[in-house]
Amino acid sequence: MHGNTSGLRPAQLKALGNLYRRRIEPGRVGSPELARNLAELSSDVRREVGVLIDRRGRVISVSVADARGTEFPDLRVGEHRLSGFHLLHTHPRGGALSKADLSTLFLKRLDAVSAIEVRDGGQPGLVHTAHLTPPGTVGEEEDWRILPPVPSFQIDDFDLGAQVQALEEEIARAARTREAKKDHERAILVQIDQGEFDAEERLDELAELARTAGAEVVHRELVYRRNLKPGTLVGAGKLEELTSKAYHLDADLLIFGQELGAAQAREIEAATGLKIIDRTQLILDIFALHAQGVESRLQVELAQLRYMKPRLLGAGAQLSRIGGGGGSAGGGAIGTRGPGETKLELDRRRINDRLSFLEKQLADVAQRREERRKTRERNAVPVISIVGYTNAGKSTLLNAFTHAAEEPRRVLAENKLFATLRPTSRQGYLEGIGQVVLTDTVGFIRDLPKDLTRAFRSTLEEIGDADVLLHVVDVASPGADTRLDAVNRILDDLGFRELPTVIALNKADAAAPDVLEREIERTEGGIPVSALKNVGLSELKEALTDAVAQVQRQEHAHREEAKEVAAQYR
C-alpha cells in the first residue's frame, strides 16, 4: 500500500488491503464490483484511491494518491512495448481525466489510465479511459486517445487486451520502418537561455557539435530560464514536452548545452527515458572520434577518465552503455567512444591507477617533443603557429601555404569541428626569410571543458615556442566577433597574447561586404583571404614576412646588446 495513509482508521486500511485480493478478467479495464469498491473507499477516506493492474487481471499496487503520486514498480519498458500495467483510480470531485493522469499515462507508457467519477454517497459515476497512440499519429491528441466515457456498469465492455496488442504491433512496425531508414542517432538539442546575447549562436554551435559527433538533429529547443531548476534545469513540464517530442520524432538522445552534474543527468534520464548527454561529454566524444596520434589518444582518454571519475557514484545503468569503438566506423554510439568496455569494471582506485599511467606516458611524449623543439631552435628556423576557433579553416590554409594538395604532406581538412587534434608541422617558404615551419594546432572553442584544457595544455603550450602567431578567423560565420574573443581569452590564459600576431580573415569570399569591412577595422588590419580558393595568400605571406622579420630584428638587437654587456664585463 502506498501514498499518504496517515489519519486512516484501521477499518479503512483493512478495506484498502482487501483490494489486493480483487481480480478482473484479463484484458479489461476493470469490473463493476471493483469500480464500486474504489468509489466507496474514496468517498470514505475523501482522497483519490487507485489500483495498478497487470495484464493477468491482478491488483499489484494500491495507492492513496493521484496519478502522479501512484507507486509504480521498476518499469523496464522495452523500446517497442508498453509497461504491461494500467491504472484505475478515482476522482472524488468528479471530472474527466486530468493533465496529471494523461502525463502519467505517457511518461510511464501505461497500457491505459482510467478515472472513476465518485458521486454523492460513494456511488461510481462515469468512467473515463485513455490509451497511447503510435508515434507519428496526427491529430489534436497526438500522445494519447481519450475514449468516450461510459457508466461504471459498462467498464468491462472495452477490450483493452486487443487494443494493447494492436498498439504494440503498430509501435513495433513503425520502429522497424524507422530503424531501416535510420543510420544516425536522432538527437534533440536543449540550450538554456539565461539572458545571454549569444544564446541562439550557442544553440547553432551545439547543433554543429552534434553533427560532427554523427548525430542527426531532429529538434532544437531554446529554453528561457532566468533561474535554473536544481534537479532538471528546465523543470518537469518542459521535460514532459521534450519526451513527447522524442516519442514522435523517434529521437533517442537528449543533448544539453550546459554541463550537467551526475545527479542532474540521472534525474533527467529517469524522467524522460532517453540517453542524456551534455556539451562537455559531446566534445569529449568528438575528440575520441577524431583522435589519431598516440598523444591525442592518451590525452582524450585522460580527459574522459577525469570527467567520469566524479560521476562513478550511482552511475549504474549509465556505465553499462559505455562501450569501445573508435567512432561511427566502429559502431560506437555518441557518448560511448574512448577507453572501451573496461569502464564497466573501473572503480575509483583503478581509474586513479590508469590516470597515473597516462600522465607518465604523456610526460614521456612531452619530453620527446621538447627535444624536437630544441633541434628546431639550433637550426634557427622561424616557427609560425596557426591558431583559431575550431573549423575556421586552419588546416586548409596550411595546405594552401605549403602546396600540399596530396598525401603524405596534405593535412586533413574537413568541414567539421575538431577535425585536427594534434599539432601538425609542415615546412614552408617566405620570400626574404627563407624556410619556416608552419604548425597547425588544435582548434579552440568557447567554454572548453576544463578536463580537456588540462589534458591538452602541454600541446597548447607548444604555441609559446612560435615566433609569430597566425590567428585564423572564420569571417563568414555568424558570431565571428565572439569567436575571436574566445580564442584571445584562451591565449591570455596560456600567457601567449603578447606574441606577434597576424590575423587572417578566412572565407572572405563568402562574407557580406559590410561584415568584412567591420572585421578589418575591428582587428586593426586583418587580412581578407580564402584558403579554399587561394585568394589573398600573397598579402598574407607579406604580412607574415614583415612580422617574422620584425622578430628577427628584435632578436638580433637583443644579441648585440648582450654582446656589448659581456664586452664591458670582460
SEFIKE-968018 format. One line per field, with one value per residue (C-alpha): residue number from 1; x, z, y; residue in one letter. Coordinates in steps of 0.2 Angstrom, whole numbers, plus 2048, in hexadecimal, padded with zeros to 3 digits. Layout:
seq NUM;...
c1 X;...
c3 Z;...
c2 Y;...
type A;...
//
This chain:
seq 1;2;3;4;5;6;7;8;9;10;11;12;13;14;15;16;17;18;19;20;21;22;23;24;25;26;27;28;29;30;31;32;33;34;35;36;37;38;39;40;41;42;43;44;45;46;47;48;49;50;51;52;53;54;55;56;57;58;59;60;61;62;63;64;65;66;67;68;69;70;71;72;73;74;75;76;77;78;79;80;81;82;83;84;85;86;87;88;89;90;91;92;93;94;95;96;97;98;99;100;101;102;103;104;105;106;107;108;109;110;111;112;113;114;115;116;117;118;119;120;121;122;123;124;125;126;127;128;129;130;131;132;133;134;135;136;137;138;139;140;141;142;143;144;145;146;147;148;149;150;151;152;153;154;155;156;157;158;159;160;161;162;163;164;165;166;167;168;169;170;171;172;173;174;175;176;177;178;179;180;181;182;183;184;185;186;187;188;189;190;191;192;193;194;195;196;197;198;199;200;201;202;203;204;205;206;207;208;209;210;211;212;213;214;215;216;217;218;219;220;221;222;223;224;225;226;227;228;229;230;231;232;233;234;235;236;237;238;239;240;241;242;243;244;245;246;247;248;249;250;251;252;253;254;255;256;257;258;259;260;261;262;263;264;265;266;267;268;269;270;271;272;273;274;275;276;277;278;279;280;281;282;283;284;285;286;287;288;289;290;291;292;293;294;295;296;297;298;299;300;301;302;303;304;305;306;307;308;309;310;311;312;313;314;315;316;317;318;319;320;321;322;323;324;325;326;327;328;329;330;331;332;333;334;335;336;337;338;339;340;341;342;343;344;345;346;347;348;349;350;351;352;353;354;355;356;357;358;359;360;361;362;363;364;365;366;367;368;369;370;371;372;373;374;375;376;377;378;379;380;381;382;383;384;385;386;387;388;389;390;391;392;393;394;395;396;397;398;399;400;401;402;403;404;405;406;407;408;409;410;411;412;413;414;415;416;417;418;419;420;421;422;423;424;425;426;427;428;429;430;431;432;433;434;435;436;437;438;439;440;441;442;443;444;445;446;447;448;449;450;451;452;453;454;455;456;457;458;459;460;461;462;463;464;465;466;467;468;469;470;471;472;473;474;475;476;477;478;479;480;481;482;483;484;485;486;487;488;489;490;491;492;493;494;495;496;497;498;499;500;501;502;503;504;505;506;507;508;509;510;511;512;513;514;515;516;517;518;519;520;521;522;523;524;525;526;527;528;529;530;531;532;533;534;535;536;537;538;539;540;541;542;543;544;545;546;547;548;549;550;551;552;553;554;555;556;557;558;559;560;561;562;563;564;565;566;567;568;569;570
c1 800;807;803;7FE;7F4;7F7;7E7;7DD;7D4;7D8;7C8;7CD;7DE;7D7;7CB;7DA;7E3;7D5;7D7;7E6;7DB;7D0;7D2;7CB;7C9;7DA;7DA;7CC;7CD;7C5;7B5;7A5;7A8;7BA;7B3;7A6;7B3;7BF;7B1;7AB;7BD;7C1;7B1;7B5;7C8;7C4;7D3;7D7;7DA;7E2;7E7;7F4;7EF;7F9;7F4;7EF;7E2;7EB;7EC;7FE;7FE;7F2;7F5;7EC;7F2;7EF;7F7;807;809;805;812;818;824;835;82E;83B;832;838;83A;82B;820;815;817;80B;800;7F1;7EC;7DA;7D7;7C9;7C5;7BC;7B6;7B1;7B8;7C1;7D3;7DF;7EF;7F8;7EF;7F3;805;807;800;80D;81C;819;814;805;7F9;7EB;7E5;7D3;7CB;7BA;7AF;7A9;797;78E;78D;79D;794;79F;79B;7A2;7B2;7BF;7CD;7DB;7E9;7F9;7FA;808;816;812;7FF;7F8;7EA;7E6;7EB;7FB;801;7F1;7DF;7D1;7C2;7B0;7AC;7A1;796;79F;794;79C;7AE;7B2;7AA;7BA;7C7;7D7;7E1;7DD;7E1;7F2;7F7;7F2;7FB;80B;80B;809;817;823;81F;822;832;838;834;83E;84C;84E;850;85A;86D;870;86B;85C;85F;855;860;85C;865;860;85F;862;862;873;874;87B;86F;869;87B;87F;870;877;888;880;878;888;891;883;885;897;894;889;878;869;861;84E;849;851;84A;850;849;848;84C;852;854;858;84E;85A;857;852;857;847;83A;82E;822;82F;837;825;824;836;831;821;82C;838;82A;823;834;83B;849;854;860;85E;86D;86E;879;87D;888;87E;882;881;871;869;86D;866;856;853;856;84A;83D;83E;845;851;864;86B;87A;881;88C;89C;899;895;8A5;8AF;8A6;8AB;8BD;8BD;8B5;8C3;8D2;8DF;8F1;8F7;8F7;8E6;8DF;8E8;8E2;8CF;8CF;8D7;8C9;8BB;8C1;8C2;8B0;8AA;8B2;8A6;898;89B;891;87F;883;87C;873;87C;88C;885;882;895;89D;8AD;8AE;8B7;8A8;89A;8A5;8A7;895;897;888;88A;891;898;8A9;8BA;8C2;8B6;8AC;8B8;8AF;8A2;8AE;8B8;8B5;8BE;8CE;8D0;8CC;8D9;8E6;8E1;8E3;8F4;8F9;8F3;8FB;90C;909;905;914;91F;917;919;92C;92E;925;930;93F;938;935;947;94D;942;94A;95C;957;950;941;933;923;911;903;8F2;8E4;8D2;8C0;8BC;8B7;8BD;8C8;8D9;8DD;8D7;8E2;8F1;8EE;8ED;8FD;907;900;8FB;8ED;8F1;8F6;902;904;8F2;8EA;8D9;8CC;8BA;8AA;8A9;8AD;8BE;8C3;8D5;8DA;8ED;8F9;8FF;90E;913;921;91D;926;925;92D;93B;93B;93E;938;92B;922;90F;906;8F3;8EC;8DC;8CD;8C7;8B5;8AC;8AA;8B6;8B3;8C0;8C4;8C9;8D2;8DD;8E0;8E5;8EE;8FF;8FA;8F4;903;90D;905;911;920;91A;922;911;8FF;8F4;8E2;8D5;8C3;8B4;8AD;89F;897;88B;893;8A5;8A7;8A3;8AE;8BD;8BB;8B9;8CA;8D2;8CC;8D4;8E4;8E4;8E1;8F0;8FB;8FD;8F3;902;90A;90B;8FB;8F4;8E1;8DB;8C8;8C5;8B6;8B5;8AD;89E;89C;891;89B;895;89A;8AB;8AE;8A9;8B4;8C3;8C1;8BE;8CD;8D8;8DD;8D8;8DB;8CD;8D1;8C9;8D3;8C8;8C9;8DB;8D5;8DF;8EE;8FB;8F6;8F5;907;90D;906;90E;91E;91E;919;927;933;92E;931;942;947;942;94C;95B;95A;959;968;972;96D;972;983;986;982;98E;99C;99A;99C;9AB
c3 800;7FB;7FC;80C;817;827;830;829;835;836;82D;81F;81E;81E;810;806;809;803;7F2;7EF;7EF;7E1;7CF;7BF;7AE;7A5;797;79F;7A7;7B7;7BE;7C4;7D6;7D6;7D0;7DE;7EC;7E6;7E6;7F7;7FE;7F6;7FD;80E;80F;805;7FA;7E9;7EA;7DC;7D7;7CB;7C1;7B7;7A7;7B0;7B9;7CA;7D6;7D9;7E1;7EB;7EE;7F7;7EB;7DA;7CA;7CD;7DF;7DA;7DF;7CF;7CF;7C6;7B4;7A8;799;788;77A;770;77F;78C;79F;7A1;7AE;7AE;7BB;7C2;7CE;7D5;7D3;7E4;7DD;7CC;7BB;7AC;7AB;7B2;7AA;7B8;7B3;7A0;7A4;7AF;7A1;795;7A0;7A8;797;79F;796;79B;7A9;7AF;7BB;7C4;7C9;7DB;7DE;7EE;7FA;7F2;7E3;7D3;7C4;7B3;7AF;7A4;79B;790;788;77E;76B;760;75C;74D;750;74A;753;762;76F;767;777;77C;777;783;782;784;797;79C;7AB;7B8;7B4;7A3;7A8;7A3;791;78A;783;78A;786;774;773;77C;770;761;768;76C;75A;753;75E;759;746;746;750;743;735;73D;742;730;72B;739;738;746;758;758;764;76C;771;781;783;793;790;7A0;798;78E;77E;775;77A;769;762;770;76A;758;75E;769;759;750;75E;75D;74A;74C;759;74C;752;748;750;74F;75B;763;773;77A;78C;795;7A8;7B2;7C1;7BE;7C6;7D2;7CC;7BA;7B5;7AA;7B5;7B4;7A8;79B;79D;79A;78A;784;788;77D;76F;770;770;75F;757;75C;765;771;777;781;780;78C;788;79B;7A5;7AF;7C0;7C3;7CD;7C0;7B2;7BC;7C0;7AE;7A8;7B4;7AF;79C;799;78D;78C;793;78D;792;788;791;78D;77B;779;781;776;766;76C;76F;75D;755;75F;754;75B;76B;775;770;775;786;789;784;78F;79D;79B;79B;7AA;7B4;7AE;7B3;7C4;7CE;7C5;7C9;7D9;7D5;7C2;7C1;7B1;7A9;7AA;7A2;792;790;784;779;767;75E;758;74B;741;751;755;764;769;76E;780;780;776;77E;78B;787;791;7A0;7A6;7AC;7B9;7BD;7CF;7D6;7DB;7C9;7C1;7CC;7C7;7B4;7B7;7BE;7AF;7A2;7AA;7AA;798;793;79D;792;782;788;78B;77A;773;77D;775;764;768;76E;75D;754;75F;75B;748;74B;740;744;74A;746;750;748;756;755;759;754;741;73D;72F;737;72E;71D;71F;724;714;709;711;70E;6FE;706;6FB;6FD;70A;713;715;715;726;729;726;728;72B;73C;74E;755;745;74A;75C;75C;757;745;73E;72C;724;71B;712;714;708;711;720;718;720;72E;738;738;746;746;758;75F;75D;76B;771;77E;78F;78B;798;7A6;7A4;792;796;7A3;797;788;792;78D;77B;77C;785;775;76E;779;76F;760;759;752;754;745;74C;740;742;738;733;729;738;744;754;74E;75B;76A;762;760;772;778;770;777;789;787;781;790;79C;794;795;782;77E;77C;76F;75D;755;743;741;731;72E;725;71A;715;704;70D;719;717;712;721;72D;725;726;738;73D;734;73E;74E;74C;747;736;735;724;71A;712;70B;70F;705;6F5;6F8;6F9;703;707;700;70B;71A;716;715;726;72E;726;72E;73F;73E;738;747;753;74B;74C;75F;762;759;763;773;76F;76A;77B;784;77B;780;793;792;78A;798;7A6;79D
c2 800;811;823;82E;822;82C;830;820;815;803;7FE;809;802;7F1;7F5;7FC;7EC;7E1;7E9;7DE;7CF;7D6;7CF;7D4;7CB;7CD;7DA;7E5;7F6;7F0;7E9;7F1;7E9;7F0;801;801;7FC;80A;817;813;813;823;82B;825;82A;83A;838;830;81D;814;802;7FC;7ED;7E1;7D8;7C9;7D3;7D3;7E3;7E5;7F6;801;813;821;82F;837;830;838;832;820;814;80A;7FB;7FD;7FE;7F6;7FB;7F4;800;7F9;7F5;7FC;7FA;7EC;7F5;800;80C;80D;81B;826;839;83D;84E;847;84D;845;840;84D;853;849;839;83B;840;830;826;82C;82D;81C;814;80D;801;80D;819;81A;826;822;831;82F;835;83A;82B;823;81C;81A;826;827;81E;828;81E;822;818;81D;81F;81A;826;832;832;842;84A;855;847;841;838;830;82C;830;824;82A;828;819;815;80A;7FB;7FB;7FD;7EB;7ED;7F5;7E7;7EF;7DF;7E0;7F3;7F1;7E3;7ED;7FC;7F3;7EB;7FC;803;7F5;7F6;809;807;7F9;805;814;809;803;815;81B;81B;828;82B;837;846;854;863;86D;87E;888;89B;8A4;8B5;8B3;8BD;8AE;8A0;89C;89C;890;885;885;880;872;86C;86C;862;855;854;852;844;83B;83F;844;854;852;860;86F;878;888;889;899;897;8A5;899;887;879;870;85E;85F;871;874;86D;85E;866;86A;858;851;85B;855;843;845;84D;83E;832;839;83D;82C;835;82B;838;848;854;863;872;874;868;85D;856;843;845;850;844;836;83F;845;834;82C;839;837;826;82D;82C;83D;845;857;862;85D;84A;84E;857;849;83D;847;847;834;833;83D;839;831;833;82A;83A;83F;82F;82F;841;83D;82D;837;845;838;82F;83F;844;832;831;83C;835;823;823;81D;81D;80B;809;818;80E;7FF;808;80E;803;803;808;816;81F;81C;810;805;805;811;81B;82D;82F;81D;81F;81F;813;805;7F8;7F7;806;7FA;7F3;803;809;818;80F;808;819;821;813;816;829;827;81C;828;837;82E;829;83B;842;837;83D;84F;84C;846;855;860;858;85B;86D;870;868;875;883;87D;87E;890;88C;899;891;897;88F;890;892;895;890;87E;87C;88D;886;884;874;87A;889;87E;873;883;88A;87B;875;865;85F;84C;840;83E;851;855;859;853;861;85E;869;862;868;861;858;85A;856;855;863;860;868;86B;874;884;893;8A6;8B1;8BB;8AF;89E;88E;88E;881;883;87A;876;875;86E;879;884;885;890;888;87A;86C;86E;85C;85E;86E;865;857;861;86E;867;867;879;87F;87A;88A;894;88E;897;8A7;8AD;8A8;8A7;8A9;8A2;8A9;8A2;8B3;8AB;8A3;8AC;8B1;8B4;8C1;8B6;8A8;8B3;8B9;8A7;8A2;8B2;8AD;89C;8A4;8AF;8A1;898;8A8;8AA;8B9;8C4;8BA;8C3;8BE;8BF;8BE;8B5;8B8;8A7;8A3;8B6;8B1;8AB;8BA;8C8;8D8;8E2;8D4;8D2;8E5;8E5;8D7;8DF;8EE;8E4;8DA;8E9;8E3;8D1;8CA;8C3;8B2;8A2;893;888;893;89A;8AC;8B8;8AC;8B8;8C6;8BA;8B4;8C6;8CA;8BA;8BE;8D0;8C8;8BB;8C8;8D3;8C5;8C1;8D3;8D4;8C4;8CA;8DA;8D0;8C6;8D5;8DD;8CE;8CE;8E0;8DC;8CD;8D7;8E4;8D7;8CF
type M;H;G;N;T;S;G;L;R;P;A;Q;L;K;A;L;G;N;L;Y;R;R;R;I;E;P;G;R;V;G;S;P;E;L;A;R;N;L;A;E;L;S;S;D;V;R;R;E;V;G;V;L;I;D;R;R;G;R;V;I;S;V;S;V;A;D;A;R;G;T;E;F;P;D;L;R;V;G;E;H;R;L;S;G;F;H;L;L;H;T;H;P;R;G;G;A;L;S;K;A;D;L;S;T;L;F;L;K;R;L;D;A;V;S;A;I;E;V;R;D;G;G;Q;P;G;L;V;H;T;A;H;L;T;P;P;G;T;V;G;E;E;E;D;W;R;I;L;P;P;V;P;S;F;Q;I;D;D;F;D;L;G;A;Q;V;Q;A;L;E;E;E;I;A;R;A;A;R;T;R;E;A;K;K;D;H;E;R;A;I;L;V;Q;I;D;Q;G;E;F;D;A;E;E;R;L;D;E;L;A;E;L;A;R;T;A;G;A;E;V;V;H;R;E;L;V;Y;R;R;N;L;K;P;G;T;L;V;G;A;G;K;L;E;E;L;T;S;K;A;Y;H;L;D;A;D;L;L;I;F;G;Q;E;L;G;A;A;Q;A;R;E;I;E;A;A;T;G;L;K;I;I;D;R;T;Q;L;I;L;D;I;F;A;L;H;A;Q;G;V;E;S;R;L;Q;V;E;L;A;Q;L;R;Y;M;K;P;R;L;L;G;A;G;A;Q;L;S;R;I;G;G;G;G;G;S;A;G;G;G;A;I;G;T;R;G;P;G;E;T;K;L;E;L;D;R;R;R;I;N;D;R;L;S;F;L;E;K;Q;L;A;D;V;A;Q;R;R;E;E;R;R;K;T;R;E;R;N;A;V;P;V;I;S;I;V;G;Y;T;N;A;G;K;S;T;L;L;N;A;F;T;H;A;A;E;E;P;R;R;V;L;A;E;N;K;L;F;A;T;L;R;P;T;S;R;Q;G;Y;L;E;G;I;G;Q;V;V;L;T;D;T;V;G;F;I;R;D;L;P;K;D;L;T;R;A;F;R;S;T;L;E;E;I;G;D;A;D;V;L;L;H;V;V;D;V;A;S;P;G;A;D;T;R;L;D;A;V;N;R;I;L;D;D;L;G;F;R;E;L;P;T;V;I;A;L;N;K;A;D;A;A;A;P;D;V;L;E;R;E;I;E;R;T;E;G;G;I;P;V;S;A;L;K;N;V;G;L;S;E;L;K;E;A;L;T;D;A;V;A;Q;V;Q;R;Q;E;H;A;H;R;E;E;A;K;E;V;A;A;Q;Y;R
//
